[in-house]
Structures are given as C-alpha cells and as structure tokens.
Amino acid sequence: MRIATWNINSVRLRLPLVRRLAEEATPDVLCLQETKVPDELFPHEGLADLFPYRMVRGMKGYNGVAILSKLRLTDAGWQDWCGKTDCRHAFARLPGGIELHNLYIPSGGDVPDPAMNVKFAHKLAFIDAQAAWWAKEATTKAKRIVVGDFNVAPLEHDVWSHNQLLDVVSHTPVEVEKLGRLQAAHDWVDGVRHFVPASEKLYSWWSYRARDWHLTNRGRRLDHIWVTPALAPTLAAANILVEARAWPQASDHVPVIVDLDV
C-alpha cells in the first residue's frame, strides 16, 4: 500500500499536478493539506476516475484537508482542535483495519513567541492537544498512520542550517520539543527517517522566496508520515519527490511517499 501526503496549496489551482502525481507515482491513498476550498466546491469530478473514495474537510481560502483513495474508506470523519473549526484534521479507516489521520498543523506565523504572536501560541496549543489525545488513544496493537504538513522540522538535518534556524518558526527548540512529545505519545515511527539516517539532509519544502531553490537548497522537512509500532514492520520504502518542486505552478511543498507491505 502506497501512502502519499502533500501540502498542495490550493487543490483547484493545482488539480493538474494532483493528477500528474496520481498517474506517475501511483499512490493508493493521497492525503492533501491546504486544499483551500469549501466542501461543496471541491473538484470531485476531476479526481473521481483516479480516486473513487474521497473524504474532504475544507473551508474558503484557508487550510483544508482531503483523503483521496483507491481503497474503500470507512468510518470517515474529523475532529476540531483548540476550540476552532478550521479544517485541519480528517480521518478514515482503510482495509485491514488501518486508521489513517491527515493533519495540517498551524504554521505559527513569523515570531516564535506565544506572548507576542497568537498564531505561534495556537500552533503550540494544537501540538499539545494532539499529544494529549494520542496519549489517551494509544494501544500497542493499534494499526494507525498519521500524515500531513506538521510545519515542524524536528531534526538537525531536517533544515538547511540548524544553527541559523534555531530562532526561526518551524525549527525552534520549543516546537521540536513539543513535536517530540507528540511522537512519543503513541511511540510513532517516522516512516521516512526509518530508511534515511538522521545524519543525511532531507527536505520537503523550499520557500517561494528563493528564485533558484534547487541551487541554494535551503529547505526544511515539514511533511511527515508516521506509523504506530504495530505497523512499523510493514514499512517497505520511502521517497520524497523533490522533482515535484520544479513542476509548473508548483506548491512550495513536495509529496512525501511511504510504502507498506500490508
């Protein structure tokens, strides 16, 4: 089973790229973030031939998540967090009893101080709420996958310069510590770093501000696929589709893909 996650940064604008990914990378399940479209305007007609099963949770102009699948989805739904209905979470059950969660963690703005920046405070509260929830839900036999744009690059080599980005939102010590607590809450296994050593540079996002993003390669690994320990033995391969950053009208994120033998 091939699972992909991608912050698409407007699914209607980049529908041709979603179709290209589906045809070239052939994911069984594709989770999107930042779809930026209310449910009634989601482009179902442009995806139905590729993904007959779809779970969408969106809003006008901001946020939004979607689960697109070739496999039957059951028990689909969503949960709101931090007292906000901002469409950052969707879930569904895959064949074999595998529970899939698609998350879009808040980006947090530019100032890494919760007292001065309400967006950063929201981000930290969102991660805390996730950690608390998963700590209650965790069981050793649970077959679960959580994917999405977590907006945190947790490891030293998940950013182009660890020292220069310690005070930059997405790699600050407080974000890294809180995401670590979230990961520990269910003993989540990082599906990509399972195959790629922590000593190796690895990115999934490059800023639009960089004209020659490939040459400067100032990236960050913000997009993740985690699995529970019960599914860890099924991990078969992982890939970050860097070349998608050069596609026409590209998102600033690229797809992250993990294969599981289930």
N, C-alpha and C positions, 0 to 999 in steps of 0.2 A: 504494500500500500504506500503510495507516494503522497505526502502531505506538503503543501506549499503555503507560505504566508507572504503577503506583500502589502505594504502601505502604498496604495495606488494613487492617492492624492487626486481624487475625482474619477469615479468609475465611468461616468458618462463621457468625460473628456478623453479618457484613455481606454475606452472599450476595445479599440483595435489591438492595443497592447495586451489586454487580458486574453483576447482570442489568440494572439500570437504565442503567448506563454502556454496556453492550454494545448495548442497544437504542436509546439516544439518540445516542451518539457513534459507533457502528458501527465500532469498531476491527477490523482484520483479525487483529491479534495484540495480546493484552493480557498484560503481564508484571506479576506481583504480588510484593510483598515482605511480610514479616511475616505469612505465612499462618497460623502458629501451630497447625499440625495435622500429625500424622504421616501418612505417605502412605496408609495403609490407611483413614484416616477422612476423607480429602479428599472434598468434596462433588461428586464427578464427576456424579452423577445430576442435580444442579441446574444444570449448565453444559453438558452434552453436546449439547443442542439448539442452543446458541449457538456453542460451540467444540468441534468434533468431535475436535480434536487437542490433547492436553494432556501437558505434561511437568511433573511435580511432584517437589519435593525438600523434605520437611518433617520437623518434629520436634514433640514435645508441648510446647505452651505458649510456645515461643520461635521467633524467626527464621522460616525457611522461605521458599522462592521457588517460583513456578509460572509456566510459559509456557502460555497458553491461545490457541489459534489456529484460525482458519477455514481456514488454509492447511496443507498437509501438512508435518509436521515429520519430519526425518530426522536421523540421526547425533546423537541427543539424549544428553545426559549431564550430568555435573557434575564439579567439582573441589573438593577441600578445601584450606584455606589455613591457614598458621601452625600446623600440627600439630593442628588442631581439626576435628571432624566436626560443624560447627554450621550446616550447610544455608544457606549464603549465596551459592551460585552454581549456576546451571543454564544450559545452552546447548543450541542446536538449529540445524539448517540449514533455511532457508526456500527456497522455489522460487527459481531463478535463482542458486543457489549462495551466497546471503547467509547469513552466520554471525551468529547472534543470541546475545548473552550477557546474562543477567539477574543483577544483583549487589545484594546488601544489605551495604553496608559497615558495620562496627560503629559504634554511636552514640558510644561513647567515655566515657560517664559524665559527671560534672559537673566534675571537677577536671582542668584542662588541663596536667597534669604527669605524664609517664610514670613517674617515680620514685615518685610517691605514689599513682598510680591505674593499676592493671593494665588496666582497661578502655580507658583512653586509650592505654596502651602497645600493646595489642592492635590498636587502630584504626590507629595509625601503622605498625605492622608489616604489617598487612593491605594498606594502600595501597602500601607499599614492595614487597611481594611481587607485587602486581598490576603495578606499574610494571616490575619486572624481567622478569616473564613476558611482558608485551606487547612489551617491547623485543626479546626473542628471537623473538617470533612475527610481528613487523611486516614486511609487504611492501607495495610500492607498489600492487600490483594487488588486494590483498585487499578483498573486499566484506564489511565487518563492521559490526555495530551493538552497542553496549553501552549498557544502560539500567539504571535502578534508583534506589534510595534510597542515594545516596552519602554522606549525612549530613555533607556539607560544602557551605557556601555560599561559593563562591570569590571572587566579585567584590564590589566596594564596594556596589553597588546590588542585590546578592542578599540583603541583610539590611536591616532597617528602620533601623538605626543602625550604621554602620561603626565609629565611634569607641567606642560603648558596648559593642559585641560583640567587640572585639579580644581580650578575655580570656575569652570565652565559647566553650565547646566547640562546634564546627561552623564557626567563623569565625576561629580563631586563626591567626596567621601561619604556624606550623609545619604545620598542616593544609592551608592554602591552598597553601603551597609544595610539599608532597608530592603533592597532587592535581594541581598543575601539572605535576609530573614524570610522573605517570601519564598525563596528557593528551598530553604531548609524546612519550611512549614509542611511540605509534603515530600521532602527528600527528592525534589525534582532533579532529573538528569538532563544536562544541557546536550541536546541532540546533535548539535554541530561540533562543539568542543569535545564530544565523545570521540570524534575522529581527527580533529585538528588540535595539536598541542597548544597549550596556553602560551607558549613561547613564540608562537607564529602570529604575525599580524593578520587580522581578519576584520573586514568591514562590510556593512550592508547599506550604508548611507554616505552620500557625498553632497555637500551644500551646493545649491544653485548659484551661490555667490562665486564659486570657483569656475572661471572660464574654462580652464583646462584641468578638469577634475582628475583625469587619468594620469596626467604628468605629475601633478603635485601630490596626488593620492592622500589627501588629508581627510580620511574617512573615519567613521565610527561604526561599531557593530551595535545597532539599536534594535534589531529584529531577531526574534528568538523562537525556537521550537524546543519545548521541554517535555519530557515524558516521565511518568512515575516509575519507580523501581521495578514494578511488575512488567512493564513494557520494555525496559532497558535492554534485556537480552535479545529483543527483536530488532534493535537498531541495525540497519544494514548499510546505509550510506548517507552522506550529506553533501550538499552543494549550495554555494551562494552564487547566484547567476550574475556575476559582475557585469557581463556584457550588456545586460538589460539597461544599465545606466546610460548607454550610448544609443539606445533606440530613439526614434523620432518622438518628440514631445514626451520624453521620459519622466517618470517620477524621480524624485531625489533619493528614493529607496529602491532596492532591487529585491527580487524574490529570494527567499531562503527555502530550501527544499530538504526534506528528510525522507528516506525510505525505511519502511519497517517490514520485516517478514512476519506477517500475522496470518 
